[in-house]
Amino acid sequence: MSVSQWLMLVGCLLFIAGGVFTFIESRNWRVSVAMILLGIANGLLLWEASQ
């Protein structure tokens, strides 16, 4: 994987962690689910692009 793909992976993990943290802090499940799904979708796109 290239450097840009590693940075994208870190961004995906940060989105997922931010979604979990948002849910823990504010109990706003809509925003946290959206952030988690964005992180997963970007991760899947990254996985498909790296093959």
KEKE-3310 file (N, C-alpha, C; in steps of 0.2 Angstrom, whole numbers, plus 5000, padded with zeros to 4 digits):
npx = (5004:5002:5008:4998:4987:4988:4986:4973:4967:4970:4962:4949:4948:4948:4936:4927:4931:4928:4914:4910:4915:4907:4894:4896:4898:4887:4876:4870:4864:4861:4871:4882:4881:4880:4894:4901:4897:4901:4915:4917:4912:4921:4933:4930:4930:4943:4949:4945:4951:4964:4967)
npy = (4994:5011:5027:5037:5028:5023:5034:5037:5025:5028:5039:5033:5025:5035:5041:5031:5029:5042:5042:5032:5039:5051:5045:5040:5052:5061:5054:5055:5046:5046:5055:5048:5035:5039:5043:5032:5023:5030:5029:5015:5013:5021:5014:5002:5006:5009:4997:4990:4997:4995:4983)
npz = (5000:4997:5003:5002:5003:5015:5023:5020:5026:5039:5041:5039:5050:5060:5057:5061:5074:5079:5077:5087:5098:5098:5100:5113:5120:5117:5114:5102:5091:5077:5070:5074:5069:5055:5054:5057:5047:5036:5038:5036:5023:5016:5019:5013:5000:4999:5001:4989:4979:4982:4977)
capx = (5000:5006:5007:4991:4982:4989:4983:4966:4965:4970:4956:4943:4948:4947:4929:4924:4932:4924:4907:4909:4915:4901:4889:4897:4898:4881:4870:4867:4865:4861:4877:4887:4880:4883:4901:4903:4895:4906:4922:4916:4911:4928:4937:4928:4932:4951:4951:4944:4955:4971:4968)
capy = (5000:5017:5032:5040:5023:5022:5040:5036:5020:5031:5043:5029:5023:5041:5042:5026:5031:5048:5040:5029:5044:5055:5042:5040:5059:5065:5050:5057:5040:5048:5057:5043:5030:5041:5044:5025:5021:5034:5026:5009:5014:5023:5008:4997:5008:5009:4990:4988:5001:4993:4976)
capz = (5000:4996:5008:5002:5005:5023:5026:5019:5031:5046:5040:5040:5057:5064:5056:5065:5081:5080:5078:5093:5103:5097:5103:5120:5123:5116:5113:5096:5087:5070:5068:5076:5064:5049:5054:5057:5040:5031:5039:5033:5016:5013:5020:5008:4993:4999:5000:4982:4975:4983:4974)
cpx = (5004:5005:5000:4986:4982:4986:4975:4963:4965:4963:4949:4943:4946:4939:4925:4925:4928:4917:4906:4910:4909:4895:4889:4896:4891:4875:4866:4868:4865:4867:4882:4887:4882:4890:4904:4902:4900:4913:4922:4916:4918:4933:4936:4931:4940:4953:4950:4949:4963:4972:4970)
cpy = (5006:5022:5035:5035:5022:5028:5039:5031:5024:5036:5039:5027:5029:5042:5037:5027:5037:5047:5037:5034:5049:5052:5041:5047:5062:5061:5052:5051:5041:5050:5052:5037:5032:5041:5037:5022:5024:5031:5019:5009:5016:5018:5003:4999:5008:5002:4988:4991:4998:4986:4976)
cpz = (5000:5002:5008:5004:5013:5026:5026:5024:5038:5046:5042:5047:5061:5063:5061:5072:5083:5081:5084:5099:5103:5101:5111:5123:5123:5115:5107:5091:5079:5067:5069:5071:5057:5049:5053:5050:5035:5031:5035:5026:5013:5014:5015:5001:4993:4998:4993:4978:4976:4980:4967)
residu = (MET:SER:VAL:SER:GLN:TRP:LEU:MET:LEU:VAL:GLY:CYS:LEU:LEU:PHE:ILE:ALA:GLY:GLY:VAL:PHE:THR:PHE:ILE:GLU:SER:ARG:ASN:TRP:ARG:VAL:SER:VAL:ALA:MET:ILE:LEU:LEU:GLY:ILE:ALA:ASN:GLY:LEU:LEU:LEU:TRP:GLU:ALA:SER:GLN)
# end
